[in-house]
């Protein structure tokens, strides 16, 4: 991966467009990375992996539709003995 200032990227876009087909180009502004220029193949791979990522929620942040769906879930009857354990609190 190479890093280039945003002004250089803007001046020589064609050069970096071709370079991005071979390696990622990091665009910097004031010494900090502000974005990346990648090939179509790399972007497709990124979006594919992002779609497969596990999503985790803080309980307080659960979307309403997920809360509603969770309220309707029933445990498989093969696990009834676990419910019995909860009922035997003392």
Secondary structure, 3 states (H helix, E strand, C coil): CEEEEHHHHHHCHHHHHHHCCCCCEEEEECCEEEEEECCHHHHHHHHHHHHHCCCCCCHHHCCHHHHHHHHCCCCCHHHHHHHHHHHCCC
